[in-house]
Amino acid sequence: MMVVSENVALAIERKRTEEALRESETKYRRLFENMMNGYALHEIVVNEKGKPVDYVFLEANSAFERLTGLKHNDIIGKKVTEILPGIEKDPTDWIGKYGEVALGGQEIRFDQHAQALDKWYSVLAFSVRKGQFATIFEDITERKKAEREREHVVALLRQSEQLYRELYDLDQDAIYVTTKDGDFVDVNPAFLELFGYDQDDLRTLTVLDAYVDSADRLEFQRVIEREGAVKEYPAKLRKKDGTEMDCLISATARRGQGGEAVRYQGVIRDVSEKGLLEEQLRQSQKMDAVGQLAGGVAHDFNNILTGITGYAQLTLGTLDEEDSRAHDLHKVLEMSRRAADLTRQLLAFSRRQPLEPRVLDLNALVENSSKMLKRLIGENIEVEVLAASDLDNVRADPGQVEQVLMNLVVNARGAMPDGGKLIIETANIELDDSYCARRPGAEPGSYVMLAVSDTGCGMDEATRRQIFEPFFTTKQKGEGTGLGLATVYGIVKQHGGSIGVYSEVNRGTSFKVYLPRVDEDIEETATDSKISPVGEGSGTILLVEDEDGVREVARRMLEMQGYRVLAAGTPSEAERMFSEHSTHVDLLLTDIVMPGMDGPALHARLSQNGRSLRVLYMSGYTEAAASYSKVLSSGAPFLQKPFTPTQLAEKVLEVLNA
């Protein structure tokens, strides 16, 4: 009887154990199948020398299928070289890496791109028993894309910093940065040229060495500490060879977190008799030189901004609005838009802004703008318009001329904070040789004058000499960019005109713009500005862009809209691609200016033999104005950089549907 009882007890215990094992296995299986991470069990395969040459799939969970796209029933019991042919040639050496785990017993973690699946994975591999290994992994493809895009943005920002450094180094004015105690932190080449120093000299010199009287330096320091900035502060300075100079210093104090001045930065100008003569010569060259530089900077910066805004918007599209990174990217886009506005002003100053001129009546333009201008300046300023009844026509870009008028009116409003009178006047004017001789840049001839005069605070001669220089401003920090009048200057010059200014302190200022008269009739403009809505794109686009960052971001923008994109970095590469796919290419999207061949020439080359190929040109504008004139005068579709994904999609769809 006792033996029977023991057998019964053993049977009951065995049953309980089996039930516990089944319950444990069920829990394990439930956990196994519901893991968010992929899991797979493998057995390594070795050759006769014991070297790992393959591995077999023994088990895989549902997440494995979701993360790899490989079905459970298609892989279990099969070798990886059967499932993913060519994996043995992958530079990652997956088989060798996993062989070390299965045979050596160690555990490894790594991030790696799987070429066969075109995905990035974060993998944990560990040995289960001799000859077997397991992997737990997650898909990090989107994270890697975001990291690469962030690296692109950082690289582009570094490039923009380099461009501004070049602007600093090429400035013809002597620019310096010093500590509060007078040690030199940085100077530009013009500073070294003015004083006759070299960089090694500045390691042992201080600002005091440049002053004829050290007391002047102490007084300068007291003023800038009190006011925060000085403008054209007179100082007697000494060159390295002992030559004395009468100089004007314009500088600001950079303050630390506690509000104390830590650095001084500014500009020094030689106004001694010899210096004034040199200054007059430099000034005549400076506007053109800075204009050329500004145009080049703006062109390159527009390419950079296209990459920054494009990558930011592409990344933004992968994030939820609640994500803190989305807020940061919105800030990047906001600052990019502000930077784009600045580049447009730089292009206007440099006379490289694409124009769409037509014959127009300045009186009509002033009348159409007057209501907006009255709202702009406020009720405490009286506005009077004196329009000539027999005014001749001019050939000009109406949008650009409106900007000239608006900038001059805004400038006048700033000169009359307590109210006053603003007069806008038009007239036919003849400029003779004697007038032009006194005003560099003016040419004798017949002009239409647009004058904006105010009864404001006026300005002294020193200020008047600088008003058209970019970034020069009399406003407080943060209240203006110093590009308003520089923009006016550039627009007027680009239209073949000139601008003069007369001003007296406390009596007012008058700006007079002279645009060449034309004996032509007014041109009517089309009123249909309907834009086709953006939708899913179809077709093949040949994209030609020599800037890598812009080409990549434009390609991704277009592919997101559903287009097939053939991306070429050079015209010759584009020709090769077109020869292989010519029957399928629906649109040529090309930069205007590229090494070796411009966009119009490439389009002509690809359109040979009677082939009709739609084209859309794009550019950030460059010095090669002839190419721009060719495009704009032909009326061909054009997209200005920087552009957004929506702007690109709209323009492409508009051209394809035309």
Secondary structure, DSSP 8 states (H G I E B T S, - for coil): -HHHHHHHHHHHHHHHHHHHHHHHHHHHHHHHHH-SSEEEEEEEEE-TTS-EEEEEEEEE-HHHHHHH---HHHHBT-BHHHHSTTGGG-TT-HHHHHHHHHHH---EEEEEEETTTTEEEEEEEEEEETTEEEEEEEE-HHHHHHHHHHHHHHHHHHHHHHHHHHHHHH-SSEEEEEETTSBEEEE-HHHHHHHT--TTGGGT-BGGGGBSSHHHHHHHHHHHHHHSEEEEEEEEEE-TTS-EEEEEEEEEEEE-TTS-EEEEEEEEEE-SHHHHHHHHHHHHHHHHHHHHHHHHHHHHHHHHHHHHHHHHHHHHTTS-TTSHHHHHHHHHHHHHHHHHHHHHHHHHHTT-S----EEE-HHHHHHHHHHHHHHHH-TTEEEEEE--TT--EEEE-HHHHHHHHHHHHHHHHHH-TT-EEEEEEEEEEEE-HHHHHTSTT--SEEEEEEEEEE-S----HHHHHHTTSTT--SS-TTS--S-HHHHHHHHHHHTT-EEEEEEETTTEEEEEEEEEEE--------------------SEEEEE-S-HHHHHHHHHHHHHTT-EEEEESSHHHHHHHHHHHGGGEEEEEEES--SSS-HHHHHHHHT-TT---EEEEEE---S-HHHHHHHHHHT--EEESS--HHHHHHHHHHHHH-
